[in-house]
Amino acid sequence: MRLPVRTIPSCITIGIRIGIRSSSRLHSTNSGFTSLSEDEMSHFNALASSWWDVNGPQRILHKMNLLRMDFIYSTIRNHIQLNDPETPEDEQVYIPPFNVDLLPKPVRNTIIQEQEERRDDILNASKLSVLDIGCGGGILSESMARLSFIKSVKGIDLSKDVLEAAKLHKLKDPMLNEDEHKLNYELMAIEDIPKSETYDVVTMFEMLEHVDHPSKVLIEALNKVNVGGWVFISTINRDFVSWFTTIFMGEHILGIVPVGTHTLEKYIDQSEIREWFDKDPERKSSFKVIDTKGCIYLPAYGWKFTSTPDVGNYFMAIKRVS
């Protein structure tokens, strides 16, 4: 998204122009792609001790996690195939070939109820494996591990200090320690995971805007998901609204997040990711962007979804179809 220069304060017009280079960053495939700069690594290490303080520097992530979980849960649940091809016809749930709202209310409600019950049965019977890339202190990893249909979660990060915070916090919940495979953390880059190791769900939240070569990171993430599985990401559009809300207001005025958390030129428009998929025939045939939702943080309310994914923060759900 390119904004007219006249709408942007002169103090950041240079930053916006530099930010346009993020499109080329998305297509770069240089080595060392998951590396962070020394400044960014030091920044995240310094946050380790306060990662689980819900009123501390990471409080905005704790609030965002509610929206993250809603997006992941609803996306997976709403895209469950209710009738498997091998299911006997007399055991299949009825799915009308027309809008169910055309039916009388009692009939409509019965059909919807049967569909929802089947959807819950299938979901609860699932035992999905999760890879959380850039897991930080484990806010999302822990939440995913507590879901009934999640069998195991592996969180990876490049910061030793934040991983120690994650491991210590995990010990506070007996549920997460009953099964040694339920939740584990490892200090490693995604490219170091064995090629044979794949997952049903791969997550990368608030991560792509912190790496030097997001295209390579995204390729590695896509390679780690099983057919029929999901890749969930979130990052930030490169526009004036993003600068104003995340950097100017979030870091310098309100102090919601520590100064230095964000770098405008590393933001990636959601349209650039879609174009990135479309430009590669093999990638386009194997993966489908199912949903993209914008979201915004309101100080007096918290995080909420918006009507457009083209401004500010956004979540994206990508499914591997082949």
Beta strands, then each sheet from edge to edge (+ up, - down):
strand 1: 128-133
strand 2: 150-157
strand 3: 183-187
strand 4: 199-205
strand 5: 225-236
strand 6: 287-298
strand 7: 302-305
strand 8: 313-320
sheet 1: 3+ 2+ 1+ 4+ 5+ 8- 6+ 7-
end
